[in-house]
């Protein structure tokens, strides 16, 4: 998952950078067409007449501002400088290690506590459900979702995913005798 996250973030950055280079090439080779695009963008935003002409003159007088404006207002692409592909990969890795270990706690405790030994699958399921709910509830710090709605959503989606995975394993074991 961490490698996939890293490659995804890096690919997105590479794509945005390639689009920036294309815009710069277009700006250098077809400046009038690119100027018309800027004009059209701001006309659609409600500017007209002298104000429109002044703004277009200001933007097109600075090559970097011009390219940034095209990237943002025409292509709707921006690099989030706060997100590094490596940092994102490390966070994903640590999250999966921590959250992925939670269901195993029941099996670890089974060595020491008889209740966990007798009900290890049920215990693991409950711990997993609590973990999913807590992770979903913590989304409130990033989004405007109410903590209990975020928790329930994560619990339902994660629970459904776990149920499907369990059923696939059950079906494979039943049909092919595969021990999953």
GIGI-V767556 format. One record per residue. N is the residue number from 1. PHI is phi in radians with two decimals (* if undefined). OMEGA is omega in degrees with one decimal (none if undefined). D_CENTER is the distance of its C-alpha to the mean C-alpha in Angstrom with 1 decimal. Layout:
N;PHI;OMEGA;D_CENTER, N;PHI;OMEGA;D_CENTER
//
This chain:
1;*;-179.2;12.2, 2;-1.12;178.8;12.3, 3;-1.12;177.8;13.8, 4;-1.07;178.5;11.4, 5;-1.13;178.6;8.5, 6;-1.04;-178.7;11.2, 7;-1.12;178.3;12.3, 8;-1.11;179.5;9.2, 9;-1.09;-179.0;8.8, 10;-1.16;178.6;12.6, 11;-1.10;178.1;13.0, 12;-1.09;177.9;11.2, 13;-1.09;179.6;13.5, 14;-1.08;178.7;16.3, 15;-1.09;-179.6;16.0, 16;-1.08;179.5;16.0, 17;-1.15;178.3;18.9, 18;-1.16;176.8;20.8, 19;-1.17;177.0;20.6, 20;-1.08;178.7;21.9, 21;-1.11;178.6;24.7, 22;-1.12;178.3;25.5, 23;-1.08;179.0;25.8, 24;-1.10;177.8;28.0, 25;-1.08;178.9;30.1, 26;-1.08;-179.8;30.5, 27;-1.09;-179.3;31.5, 28;-1.34;-175.7;34.1, 29;-1.72;-179.8;35.5, 30;-2.37;-173.9;35.3, 31;-1.06;-178.7;35.4, 32;-1.19;178.1;37.1, 33;-1.14;179.0;34.6, 34;-1.20;176.5;31.7, 35;-1.11;178.2;33.8, 36;-1.10;178.2;34.3, 37;-1.11;177.3;30.5, 38;-1.07;179.9;30.1, 39;-1.02;-178.4;33.1, 40;-1.17;179.3;31.7, 41;-1.00;-176.3;28.3, 42;-1.40;173.1;30.3, 43;-1.16;177.7;32.9, 44;-1.13;178.1;30.3, 45;-1.48;173.7;29.4, 46;1.84;178.0;33.0, 47;-1.43;176.5;34.7, 48;-2.74;175.7;38.0, 49;1.12;-174.5;41.2, 50;-1.12;179.5;41.8, 51;-1.09;178.3;38.6, 52;-1.09;-179.4;36.6, 53;-1.06;179.7;38.7, 54;-1.11;-179.1;38.5, 55;-1.12;179.2;34.7, 56;-1.09;177.7;34.5, 57;-1.08;-179.6;37.1, 58;-1.12;-177.7;35.2, 59;-1.10;-175.3;31.9, 60;-1.37;177.3;33.6, 61;-1.46;-179.3;35.8, 62;-2.14;-173.8;33.0, 63;-0.99;-178.9;31.3, 64;-1.17;177.1;28.2, 65;-1.10;-179.9;27.8, 66;-1.06;179.9;28.5, 67;-1.11;179.7;25.7, 68;-1.07;178.6;23.2, 69;-1.13;178.2;24.4, 70;-1.12;179.5;24.0, 71;-1.08;-175.0;20.5, 72;-1.37;-170.5;19.5, 73;-1.57;177.8;21.9, 74;-1.66;-174.1;22.5, 75;-1.64;-178.3;19.4, 76;0.99;179.5;16.8, 77;-2.13;175.5;15.2, 78;-2.56;175.3;14.7, 79;-1.50;175.3;13.6, 80;-1.48;-176.0;12.2, 81;-1.16;-179.3;14.9, 82;-1.38;-177.2;13.7, 83;-1.89;175.8;10.8, 84;-1.75;179.2;12.6, 85;-0.99;-179.5;11.6, 86;-1.19;178.9;14.1, 87;-1.07;178.8;13.2, 88;-1.08;179.4;9.6, 89;-1.14;179.9;11.4, 90;-1.13;178.6;14.1, 91;-1.08;178.4;12.1, 92;-1.08;-180.0;10.5, 93;-1.04;-178.7;14.1, 94;-1.11;178.7;15.8, 95;-1.10;-179.6;13.8, 96;-1.20;177.4;14.7, 97;-1.13;-178.3;18.2, 98;-1.14;-178.3;18.8, 99;-1.19;-180.0;17.4, 100;-1.23;178.9;18.9, 101;-1.36;-174.1;22.2, 102;-0.97;179.2;22.7, 103;-1.12;-178.4;24.2, 104;-1.33;-179.7;26.4, 105;-0.98;179.5;28.0, 106;-1.03;-178.6;30.2, 107;-1.31;174.8;31.6, 108;-1.17;179.4;32.2, 109;-1.16;-179.0;34.0, 110;-1.05;177.9;36.0, 111;-1.24;-173.7;38.1, 112;-1.96;-173.5;39.1, 113;-2.09;-174.4;39.0, 114;-1.13;179.7;40.8, 115;-1.07;178.5;38.8, 116;-1.20;180.0;35.6, 117;-1.18;-178.4;37.7, 118;-1.29;-175.8;39.1, 119;-2.26;-174.0;35.9, 120;-1.11;-179.8;33.2, 121;-1.17;177.7;31.1, 122;-1.09;179.0;31.4, 123;-1.08;179.2;30.6, 124;-1.09;179.1;27.5, 125;-1.14;179.6;26.4, 126;-1.16;178.8;27.0, 127;-1.08;178.1;25.3, 128;-1.10;178.5;22.2, 129;-1.06;177.8;22.3, 130;-1.10;178.8;22.8, 131;-1.09;178.8;19.9, 132;-1.05;-179.9;17.5, 133;-1.10;-179.1;19.1, 134;-1.11;178.9;18.9, 135;-1.07;178.0;15.2, 136;-1.12;179.3;14.6, 137;-1.16;179.9;17.2, 138;-1.20;177.1;15.7, 139;-1.07;-179.9;12.8, 140;-1.00;-179.6;15.7, 141;-1.30;-178.5;15.4, 142;-1.89;-177.2;12.1, 143;-2.09;177.0;12.8, 144;-1.62;-179.1;16.2, 145;-1.24;176.7;16.3, 146;-1.08;-172.6;19.5, 147;-1.01;-177.1;19.2, 148;-1.26;176.4;21.2, 149;-1.23;176.5;19.3, 150;-1.09;178.2;16.0, 151;-1.13;179.4;18.0, 152;-1.14;179.6;19.7, 153;-1.06;-179.9;16.7, 154;-1.12;178.4;15.1, 155;-1.09;-179.2;18.6, 156;-1.19;-178.9;19.3, 157;-1.16;178.6;16.3, 158;-1.13;178.2;16.6, 159;-1.12;177.1;20.4, 160;-1.11;178.4;20.4, 161;-1.08;179.6;18.4, 162;-1.14;179.1;20.9, 163;-1.12;178.5;23.7, 164;-1.09;179.4;23.0, 165;-1.08;178.5;22.7, 166;-1.09;-179.0;25.9, 167;-1.13;176.9;27.6, 168;-1.08;177.5;26.8, 169;-1.07;179.3;28.3, 170;-1.10;-179.8;31.2, 171;-1.13;178.9;31.9, 172;-1.08;179.3;31.8, 173;-1.13;-178.3;34.1, 174;-1.20;-175.3;36.4, 175;-1.32;-171.4;36.7, 176;-1.87;-178.2;36.7, 177;1.24;-179.3;37.7, 178;-1.37;176.2;34.6, 179;-1.55;-177.4;34.0, 180;-1.87;none;30.2
//
